[in-house]
Amino acid sequence: MRVLLAALGLLLASPHVCADEAPETRRRGYAFDSPRVLAEQRLFGIAHGVRLLAEACREVPGSAAAVDSAYSAWRAEQQVAIDLAAAGLARYHFGGAATAADWQAIAGALGLKDRLEPTAPSEDLAAACASLPEALAQPRYALAERMRLEELMAQVAAAIEVEAHGAWCGKRMPEAAREVHAARYENWREINLPVLKQAQEALAGAWPADAPAPTFDDWLAQRKRDMRIQGSIAQCLEYSETLKQPQAALRNVFNAPPAAEPRP
């Protein structure tokens, strides 16, 4: 199992721009400012890595048949989630006119490799192929569920940021502005607390094995420790205004961003 993860990690951690990357790409790289697109990119990266590994395993006689059967079944189960992610990435990377895009064009926009290394014959590849059928049955490769967990984590992370802004700005705003902000925060909290509680309960009950912390509580504490808020009084006042806007609602933090604009 670990050999498989190492093989996929090598594939996804070593950027490589495909030679046939679509020239109309309008956005490249990972969307760290958009939780939804970043989740779609991660999901697509998993699907891309599994696809390349399955293709490479066809050259490994001892595993070829089992891998082909397992991959075909897995791909059929995950196809809806993969198609939704690919459609979202097409819109993000190639613009509003794109409802779909070539698989390799998306991989090129993300800088993913177009083949797996090492190739056959290789002991590492043989071990990865041997573990692939079992691995694909694990929760980490259930892509729709991964997408849902990403949404829940984005909601909790957004709530932590709102709380941190309140603590930072509350010490710096003039008294009148601080009172206004406190009222806005309480209104925001009243509206969003049910969504936050639902997200926290769901994550605590279904914390993924490959998450960035051993438990949900560990991740929550780590996020709060790592949260760093800075800014002037003017920026605090501006942030306070955003709490009244629809995009501040936790139910909206996982919305898709606008499509890429056409290049001039």
C-alpha beads as a LAMMPS data file, in Angstrom:
LAMMPS data file: protein, C-alpha beads

264 atoms
263 bonds

1 atom types
1 bond types

-500.0 500.0 xlo xhi
-500.0 500.0 ylo yhi
-500.0 500.0 zlo zhi

Masses

1 110.0

Atoms # bond

1 1 1 0.000 0.000 0.000
2 1 1 2.748 2.465 0.916
3 1 1 4.597 1.638 -2.287
4 1 1 1.488 2.603 -4.242
5 1 1 1.187 5.914 -2.393
6 1 1 4.866 6.639 -2.988
7 1 1 4.452 6.004 -6.694
8 1 1 1.471 8.351 -6.931
9 1 1 3.241 10.922 -4.763
10 1 1 6.214 10.947 -7.130
11 1 1 3.883 11.470 -10.041
12 1 1 1.939 14.337 -8.479
13 1 1 4.746 16.063 -6.601
14 1 1 7.026 16.500 -9.605
15 1 1 5.496 19.105 -11.925
16 1 1 5.917 18.490 -15.612
17 1 1 4.234 20.515 -18.307
18 1 1 2.918 18.230 -20.986
19 1 1 4.220 18.940 -24.447
20 1 1 0.699 19.084 -25.841
21 1 1 -0.671 21.462 -23.188
22 1 1 -3.547 23.398 -24.661
23 1 1 -2.368 26.861 -25.759
24 1 1 -5.682 28.424 -24.681
25 1 1 -5.002 27.735 -20.989
26 1 1 -5.875 30.929 -19.102
27 1 1 -5.022 29.858 -15.575
28 1 1 -2.187 27.527 -14.586
29 1 1 -1.220 25.900 -11.343
30 1 1 -3.099 25.216 -8.150
31 1 1 -5.959 27.436 -6.927
32 1 1 -4.954 27.982 -3.311
33 1 1 -7.430 30.862 -3.091
34 1 1 -10.427 28.675 -4.015
35 1 1 -11.232 25.714 -1.735
36 1 1 -13.544 24.159 -4.317
37 1 1 -11.165 24.343 -7.264
38 1 1 -8.254 23.162 -5.121
39 1 1 -10.339 20.151 -4.052
40 1 1 -11.222 19.443 -7.693
41 1 1 -7.548 19.673 -8.615
42 1 1 -6.596 17.227 -5.882
43 1 1 -9.358 14.853 -6.923
44 1 1 -8.321 15.069 -10.565
45 1 1 -4.703 14.475 -9.544
46 1 1 -5.692 11.253 -7.772
47 1 1 -7.680 10.082 -10.797
48 1 1 -4.809 11.000 -13.110
49 1 1 -2.268 9.163 -10.988
50 1 1 -4.400 6.039 -10.704
51 1 1 -5.017 6.105 -14.458
52 1 1 -1.318 6.292 -15.291
53 1 1 -0.465 3.578 -12.803
54 1 1 -3.164 1.298 -14.207
55 1 1 -1.808 1.884 -17.704
56 1 1 1.756 1.127 -16.571
57 1 1 0.577 -2.062 -14.846
58 1 1 -0.523 -3.469 -18.188
59 1 1 3.155 -4.119 -18.790
60 1 1 3.489 -6.105 -15.549
61 1 1 2.323 -9.642 -16.404
62 1 1 1.730 -10.814 -12.847
63 1 1 -0.686 -8.007 -12.048
64 1 1 -2.101 -6.892 -15.390
65 1 1 -5.388 -8.798 -15.280
66 1 1 -6.216 -8.011 -11.636
67 1 1 -5.334 -4.330 -12.046
68 1 1 -7.363 -3.987 -15.232
69 1 1 -10.428 -5.482 -13.554
70 1 1 -10.075 -3.405 -10.372
71 1 1 -9.388 -0.182 -12.245
72 1 1 -12.351 -0.658 -14.598
73 1 1 -14.688 -1.200 -11.622
74 1 1 -13.237 1.741 -9.706
75 1 1 -13.424 4.065 -12.694
76 1 1 -17.070 3.152 -13.294
77 1 1 -17.911 3.922 -9.657
78 1 1 -15.977 7.209 -9.641
79 1 1 -16.867 8.453 -13.116
80 1 1 -19.533 10.954 -12.003
81 1 1 -17.186 12.551 -9.465
82 1 1 -14.346 12.643 -11.999
83 1 1 -16.556 14.213 -14.670
84 1 1 -17.803 16.900 -12.271
85 1 1 -14.251 17.750 -11.234
86 1 1 -13.044 17.847 -14.837
87 1 1 -15.924 20.127 -15.846
88 1 1 -15.143 22.491 -12.988
89 1 1 -11.461 22.549 -13.890
90 1 1 -12.229 23.134 -17.557
91 1 1 -14.256 26.192 -16.603
92 1 1 -11.595 27.439 -14.194
93 1 1 -8.567 26.888 -16.431
94 1 1 -10.048 27.423 -19.892
95 1 1 -12.881 29.896 -19.407
96 1 1 -16.628 30.134 -19.358
97 1 1 -17.034 28.785 -22.878
98 1 1 -15.483 25.453 -21.890
99 1 1 -17.899 22.834 -20.592
100 1 1 -15.327 20.079 -20.976
101 1 1 -11.666 19.806 -21.788
102 1 1 -9.213 17.209 -22.935
103 1 1 -7.841 15.183 -20.009
104 1 1 -4.260 15.957 -20.985
105 1 1 -5.053 19.674 -21.274
106 1 1 -6.175 19.744 -17.649
107 1 1 -3.156 17.688 -16.591
108 1 1 -0.958 20.148 -18.477
109 1 1 -2.569 23.148 -16.771
110 1 1 -1.769 21.516 -13.419
111 1 1 1.778 20.583 -14.417
112 1 1 1.195 16.856 -13.913
113 1 1 3.416 14.254 -15.505
114 1 1 2.102 12.431 -18.527
115 1 1 3.674 9.090 -17.651
116 1 1 4.646 7.160 -14.549
117 1 1 8.224 6.562 -13.537
118 1 1 9.746 4.080 -13.107
119 1 1 8.380 2.061 -15.994
120 1 1 8.366 -1.708 -16.292
121 1 1 10.357 -3.729 -15.514
122 1 1 10.760 -2.303 -12.000
123 1 1 10.431 -3.788 -8.528
124 1 1 8.745 -0.618 -7.257
125 1 1 6.253 -0.638 -10.096
126 1 1 5.535 -4.340 -9.598
127 1 1 4.874 -3.728 -5.891
128 1 1 2.623 -0.749 -6.651
129 1 1 0.667 -2.788 -9.183
130 1 1 0.264 -5.654 -6.743
131 1 1 -1.243 -3.298 -4.144
132 1 1 -3.468 -1.306 -6.506
133 1 1 -6.618 -3.523 -6.446
134 1 1 -6.683 -3.513 -2.640
135 1 1 -5.904 0.210 -2.452
136 1 1 -8.738 1.231 -4.756
137 1 1 -11.207 -0.273 -2.293
138 1 1 -10.014 2.070 0.464
139 1 1 -12.037 5.190 1.476
140 1 1 -9.300 7.544 0.280
141 1 1 -10.118 6.590 -3.311
142 1 1 -13.864 7.216 -2.932
143 1 1 -13.704 10.531 -4.742
144 1 1 -17.213 11.866 -4.151
145 1 1 -16.781 11.337 -0.418
146 1 1 -13.382 13.020 -0.518
147 1 1 -14.984 16.014 -2.220
148 1 1 -17.630 16.211 0.484
149 1 1 -14.990 16.067 3.233
150 1 1 -13.041 18.844 1.499
151 1 1 -16.175 21.005 1.566
152 1 1 -16.687 20.367 5.275
153 1 1 -13.049 21.195 6.032
154 1 1 -13.345 24.414 4.015
155 1 1 -16.392 25.439 6.047
156 1 1 -14.636 24.823 9.360
157 1 1 -11.484 26.616 8.170
158 1 1 -13.565 29.637 7.107
159 1 1 -15.213 29.779 10.532
160 1 1 -11.795 29.700 12.220
161 1 1 -10.701 32.640 10.057
162 1 1 -13.790 34.675 10.966
163 1 1 -13.157 34.025 14.659
164 1 1 -9.477 34.951 14.335
165 1 1 -10.315 38.184 12.522
166 1 1 -12.724 39.064 15.302
167 1 1 -10.069 38.542 17.972
168 1 1 -7.430 40.531 16.052
169 1 1 -9.623 43.406 14.973
170 1 1 -11.494 43.640 18.252
171 1 1 -8.288 44.809 19.939
172 1 1 -7.572 47.480 17.330
173 1 1 -10.854 48.991 16.205
174 1 1 -12.219 52.170 17.770
175 1 1 -14.881 51.420 20.357
176 1 1 -17.864 52.328 18.172
177 1 1 -16.573 50.219 15.262
178 1 1 -15.776 47.361 17.637
179 1 1 -19.358 47.303 18.865
180 1 1 -20.668 47.272 15.309
181 1 1 -18.310 44.430 14.417
182 1 1 -19.357 42.459 17.504
183 1 1 -22.985 42.762 16.436
184 1 1 -22.149 41.663 12.893
185 1 1 -20.165 38.703 14.202
186 1 1 -23.021 37.586 16.448
187 1 1 -25.425 37.838 13.511
188 1 1 -23.009 35.872 11.317
189 1 1 -22.591 33.262 14.025
190 1 1 -26.344 32.890 14.557
191 1 1 -26.819 32.240 10.833
192 1 1 -23.814 29.967 10.358
193 1 1 -23.570 28.033 13.621
194 1 1 -25.877 25.198 12.427
195 1 1 -23.731 24.708 9.310
196 1 1 -20.547 24.789 11.378
197 1 1 -21.841 22.249 13.907
198 1 1 -22.955 19.907 11.143
199 1 1 -19.543 20.126 9.480
200 1 1 -17.689 19.536 12.754
201 1 1 -19.809 16.528 13.670
202 1 1 -19.467 14.993 10.221
203 1 1 -15.677 15.416 10.204
204 1 1 -15.284 14.067 13.724
205 1 1 -17.250 10.985 12.722
206 1 1 -15.572 10.351 9.356
207 1 1 -12.058 11.746 9.629
208 1 1 -10.015 10.422 6.662
209 1 1 -6.982 8.264 7.337
210 1 1 -4.773 10.396 5.067
211 1 1 -5.881 13.736 6.530
212 1 1 -3.242 16.326 7.531
213 1 1 -3.629 15.445 11.242
214 1 1 -4.322 12.225 13.174
215 1 1 -7.790 13.330 14.360
216 1 1 -10.273 16.091 13.629
217 1 1 -9.601 17.659 17.037
218 1 1 -5.854 17.671 16.286
219 1 1 -6.475 19.340 12.925
220 1 1 -8.810 21.911 14.472
221 1 1 -6.263 22.839 17.143
222 1 1 -3.495 23.017 14.557
223 1 1 -5.533 25.289 12.264
224 1 1 -6.231 27.649 15.147
225 1 1 -2.561 27.729 16.157
226 1 1 -1.415 28.367 12.600
227 1 1 -3.969 31.077 11.853
228 1 1 -2.153 34.384 11.509
229 1 1 -4.233 37.517 11.046
230 1 1 -2.647 40.885 10.312
231 1 1 -3.928 44.171 8.987
232 1 1 -4.608 47.804 9.653
233 1 1 -7.701 49.311 11.244
234 1 1 -8.926 50.186 7.751
235 1 1 -8.550 46.541 6.681
236 1 1 -10.398 45.409 9.807
237 1 1 -13.263 47.759 9.014
238 1 1 -13.341 46.453 5.451
239 1 1 -13.337 42.849 6.663
240 1 1 -16.153 43.620 9.076
241 1 1 -18.249 44.790 6.136
242 1 1 -17.750 41.459 4.371
243 1 1 -19.561 39.598 7.162
244 1 1 -22.804 41.061 5.797
245 1 1 -22.192 39.693 2.300
246 1 1 -23.426 36.326 0.946
247 1 1 -19.914 35.011 0.290
248 1 1 -19.219 35.102 4.040
249 1 1 -21.855 32.428 4.655
250 1 1 -20.329 29.003 5.287
251 1 1 -22.747 27.405 2.849
252 1 1 -21.122 29.514 0.107
253 1 1 -17.400 29.032 0.837
254 1 1 -17.256 26.034 -1.513
255 1 1 -18.873 27.823 -4.445
256 1 1 -17.058 27.794 -7.768
257 1 1 -15.147 30.981 -8.642
258 1 1 -15.831 32.897 -11.861
259 1 1 -14.626 31.249 -15.048
260 1 1 -11.273 32.323 -16.428
261 1 1 -11.513 35.466 -18.511
262 1 1 -10.479 35.333 -22.170
263 1 1 -6.972 36.526 -22.833
264 1 1 -6.756 39.925 -24.548

Bonds

1 1 1 2
2 1 2 3
3 1 3 4
4 1 4 5
5 1 5 6
6 1 6 7
7 1 7 8
8 1 8 9
9 1 9 10
10 1 10 11
11 1 11 12
12 1 12 13
13 1 13 14
14 1 14 15
15 1 15 16
16 1 16 17
17 1 17 18
18 1 18 19
19 1 19 20
20 1 20 21
21 1 21 22
22 1 22 23
23 1 23 24
24 1 24 25
25 1 25 26
26 1 26 27
27 1 27 28
28 1 28 29
29 1 29 30
30 1 30 31
31 1 31 32
32 1 32 33
33 1 33 34
34 1 34 35
35 1 35 36
36 1 36 37
37 1 37 38
38 1 38 39
39 1 39 40
40 1 40 41
41 1 41 42
42 1 42 43
43 1 43 44
44 1 44 45
45 1 45 46
46 1 46 47
47 1 47 48
48 1 48 49
49 1 49 50
50 1 50 51
51 1 51 52
52 1 52 53
53 1 53 54
54 1 54 55
55 1 55 56
56 1 56 57
57 1 57 58
58 1 58 59
59 1 59 60
60 1 60 61
61 1 61 62
62 1 62 63
63 1 63 64
64 1 64 65
65 1 65 66
66 1 66 67
67 1 67 68
68 1 68 69
69 1 69 70
70 1 70 71
71 1 71 72
72 1 72 73
73 1 73 74
74 1 74 75
75 1 75 76
76 1 76 77
77 1 77 78
78 1 78 79
79 1 79 80
80 1 80 81
81 1 81 82
82 1 82 83
83 1 83 84
84 1 84 85
85 1 85 86
86 1 86 87
87 1 87 88
88 1 88 89
89 1 89 90
90 1 90 91
91 1 91 92
92 1 92 93
93 1 93 94
94 1 94 95
95 1 95 96
96 1 96 97
97 1 97 98
98 1 98 99
99 1 99 100
100 1 100 101
101 1 101 102
102 1 102 103
103 1 103 104
104 1 104 105
105 1 105 106
106 1 106 107
107 1 107 108
108 1 108 109
109 1 109 110
110 1 110 111
111 1 111 112
112 1 112 113
113 1 113 114
114 1 114 115
115 1 115 116
116 1 116 117
117 1 117 118
118 1 118 119
119 1 119 120
120 1 120 121
121 1 121 122
122 1 122 123
123 1 123 124
124 1 124 125
125 1 125 126
126 1 126 127
127 1 127 128
128 1 128 129
129 1 129 130
130 1 130 131
131 1 131 132
132 1 132 133
133 1 133 134
134 1 134 135
135 1 135 136
136 1 136 137
137 1 137 138
138 1 138 139
139 1 139 140
140 1 140 141
141 1 141 142
142 1 142 143
143 1 143 144
144 1 144 145
145 1 145 146
146 1 146 147
147 1 147 148
148 1 148 149
149 1 149 150
150 1 150 151
151 1 151 152
152 1 152 153
153 1 153 154
154 1 154 155
155 1 155 156
156 1 156 157
157 1 157 158
158 1 158 159
159 1 159 160
160 1 160 161
161 1 161 162
162 1 162 163
163 1 163 164
164 1 164 165
165 1 165 166
166 1 166 167
167 1 167 168
168 1 168 169
169 1 169 170
170 1 170 171
171 1 171 172
172 1 172 173
173 1 173 174
174 1 174 175
175 1 175 176
176 1 176 177
177 1 177 178
178 1 178 179
179 1 179 180
180 1 180 181
181 1 181 182
182 1 182 183
183 1 183 184
184 1 184 185
185 1 185 186
186 1 186 187
187 1 187 188
188 1 188 189
189 1 189 190
190 1 190 191
191 1 191 192
192 1 192 193
193 1 193 194
194 1 194 195
195 1 195 196
196 1 196 197
197 1 197 198
198 1 198 199
199 1 199 200
200 1 200 201
201 1 201 202
202 1 202 203
203 1 203 204
204 1 204 205
205 1 205 206
206 1 206 207
207 1 207 208
208 1 208 209
209 1 209 210
210 1 210 211
211 1 211 212
212 1 212 213
213 1 213 214
214 1 214 215
215 1 215 216
216 1 216 217
217 1 217 218
218 1 218 219
219 1 219 220
220 1 220 221
221 1 221 222
222 1 222 223
223 1 223 224
224 1 224 225
225 1 225 226
226 1 226 227
227 1 227 228
228 1 228 229
229 1 229 230
230 1 230 231
231 1 231 232
232 1 232 233
233 1 233 234
234 1 234 235
235 1 235 236
236 1 236 237
237 1 237 238
238 1 238 239
239 1 239 240
240 1 240 241
241 1 241 242
242 1 242 243
243 1 243 244
244 1 244 245
245 1 245 246
246 1 246 247
247 1 247 248
248 1 248 249
249 1 249 250
250 1 250 251
251 1 251 252
252 1 252 253
253 1 253 254
254 1 254 255
255 1 255 256
256 1 256 257
257 1 257 258
258 1 258 259
259 1 259 260
260 1 260 261
261 1 261 262
262 1 262 263
263 1 263 264
